């Protein structure tokens, strides 16, 4: 049985959809914190059980009979994220999983300036040390971050953000397909994968340019200081810790941590990756 954690989230839900196109529903199980949100999966024949990375007993039940477990990285900031990921890996090992997969990041590194990346690096190292066959899916930078940063730029014509650098923007749908292939095709992806990215490297100046082209309204990229941006973000409702976390993304981008692309994703899926232009077209259609 294939067990997917976080199966009601943006990435996990897409992975389950992809799995159900490839294997019978009775081979798929999910571990979710709120089973009510997964009622639709129950109706599709998927085994739904409650699982929380902070409750090992619940994970034991959720992972029962697992042959493979896909651990979606914990959506927690700080040291608690690694602790949660480690608990999920331990539970998968105790359940007898013959293989454990983990959603890592192409910039995973102990010395990254973006707080999520040392967590990914530590989780990869822990996973490699278990002795269980594993796959660390080094996903590109998720494209859903882009709309979060646009703010009121379409109204003001000014995209006000700290200095950044190129990003390996990659869509959840493409990465979900890659994960499903890794789970269902023996040997497709083993160990720490190459960067799973779309082929373009774009920064927020490129985003402003694309917004201008797509809307016919000039959107200018304006660089502001880190602390000025943080103060504005907090005034706009961001918790200070969250604003500081997001600043780490810009600092890491300036250092070139996300300036990496690789053909592995497109080779694996057999089709072009979703472009940032397409992502922005969808965003504008829904705006």
ChimeraX attribute file (.defattr): number of C-alpha atoms within 10 A of each C-alpha:
attribute: neighborCount
match mode: 1-to-1
recipient: residues
	/A:1	17
	/A:2	24
	/A:3	28
	/A:4	27
	/A:5	30
	/A:6	22
	/A:7	27
	/A:8	23
	/A:9	14
	/A:10	13
	/A:11	21
	/A:12	23
	/A:13	20
	/A:14	21
	/A:15	26
	/A:16	27
	/A:17	15
	/A:18	18
	/A:19	23
	/A:20	18
	/A:21	10
	/A:22	14
	/A:23	13
	/A:24	11
	/A:25	19
	/A:26	13
	/A:27	16
	/A:28	21
	/A:29	27
	/A:30	28
	/A:31	28
	/A:32	24
	/A:33	17
	/A:34	15
	/A:35	18
	/A:36	13
	/A:37	12
	/A:38	21
	/A:39	13
	/A:40	12
	/A:41	22
	/A:42	16
	/A:43	10
	/A:44	11
	/A:45	15
	/A:46	21
	/A:47	19
	/A:48	24
	/A:49	21
	/A:50	18
	/A:51	24
	/A:52	20
	/A:53	23
	/A:54	14
	/A:55	13
	/A:56	16
	/A:57	12
	/A:58	17
	/A:59	25
	/A:60	19
	/A:61	15
	/A:62	26
	/A:63	30
	/A:64	18
	/A:65	16
	/A:66	24
	/A:67	18
	/A:68	25
	/A:69	30
	/A:70	30
	/A:71	25
	/A:72	19
	/A:73	22
	/A:74	21
	/A:75	13
	/A:76	13
	/A:77	14
	/A:78	14
	/A:79	12
	/A:80	14
	/A:81	19
	/A:82	22
	/A:83	18
	/A:84	21
	/A:85	27
	/A:86	21
	/A:87	18
	/A:88	30
	/A:89	25
	/A:90	17
	/A:91	24
	/A:92	29
	/A:93	23
	/A:94	14
	/A:95	20
	/A:96	16
	/A:97	22
	/A:98	14
	/A:99	20
	/A:100	27
	/A:101	27
	/A:102	25
	/A:103	21
	/A:104	26
	/A:105	25
	/A:106	26
	/A:107	25
	/A:108	23
	/A:109	19
	/A:110	15
	/A:111	10
	/A:112	19
	/A:113	20
	/A:114	23
	/A:115	22
	/A:116	26
	/A:117	22
	/A:118	20
	/A:119	27
	/A:120	27
	/A:121	21
	/A:122	18
	/A:123	25
	/A:124	26
	/A:125	13
	/A:126	16
	/A:127	24
	/A:128	17
	/A:129	11
	/A:130	13
	/A:131	10
	/A:132	16
	/A:133	16
	/A:134	23
	/A:135	26
	/A:136	27
	/A:137	26
	/A:138	22
	/A:139	29
	/A:140	26
	/A:141	21
	/A:142	17
	/A:143	19
	/A:144	17
	/A:145	10
	/A:146	18
	/A:147	13
	/A:148	8
	/A:149	13
	/A:150	17
	/A:151	14
	/A:152	11
	/A:153	17
	/A:154	19
	/A:155	10
	/A:156	12
	/A:157	17
	/A:158	18
	/A:159	23
	/A:160	20
	/A:161	22
	/A:162	22
	/A:163	19
	/A:164	19
	/A:165	21
	/A:166	21
	/A:167	27
	/A:168	28
	/A:169	29
	/A:170	27
	/A:171	23
	/A:172	21
	/A:173	17
	/A:174	24
	/A:175	26
	/A:176	22
	/A:177	21
	/A:178	24
	/A:179	27
	/A:180	21
	/A:181	20
	/A:182	18
	/A:183	24
	/A:184	14
	/A:185	10
	/A:186	9
	/A:187	11
	/A:188	14
	/A:189	21
	/A:190	16
	/A:191	16
	/A:192	18
	/A:193	18
	/A:194	18
	/A:195	21
	/A:196	27
	/A:197	30
	/A:198	27
	/A:199	20
	/A:200	19
	/A:201	18
	/A:202	16
	/A:203	20
	/A:204	24
	/A:205	20
	/A:206	15
	/A:207	21
	/A:208	22
	/A:209	14
	/A:210	18
	/A:211	23
	/A:212	16
	/A:213	13
	/A:214	14
	/A:215	12
	/A:216	9
	/A:217	12
	/A:218	18
	/A:219	22
	/A:220	20
	/A:221	20
	/A:222	15
	/A:223	16
	/A:224	14
	/A:225	11
	/A:226	16
	/A:227	13
	/A:228	11
	/A:229	18
	/A:230	24
	/A:231	13
	/A:232	12
	/A:233	17
	/A:234	15
	/A:235	11
	/A:236	9
	/A:237	9
	/A:238	15
	/A:239	13
	/A:240	14
	/A:241	13
	/A:242	14
	/A:243	18
	/A:244	19
	/A:245	18
	/A:246	16
	/A:247	23
	/A:248	18
	/A:249	22
	/A:250	22
	/A:251	19
	/A:252	21
	/A:253	21
	/A:254	19
	/A:255	14
	/A:256	15
	/A:257	23
	/A:258	24
	/A:259	20
	/A:260	20
	/A:261	21
	/A:262	17
	/A:263	15
	/A:264	18
	/A:265	26
	/A:266	18
	/A:267	13
	/A:268	16
	/A:269	14
	/A:270	9
	/A:271	10
	/A:272	13
	/A:273	21
	/A:274	20
	/A:275	16
	/A:276	22
	/A:277	15
	/A:278	11
	/A:279	17
	/A:280	19
	/A:281	16
	/A:282	11
	/A:283	13
	/A:284	14
	/A:285	8
	/A:286	7
	/A:287	7
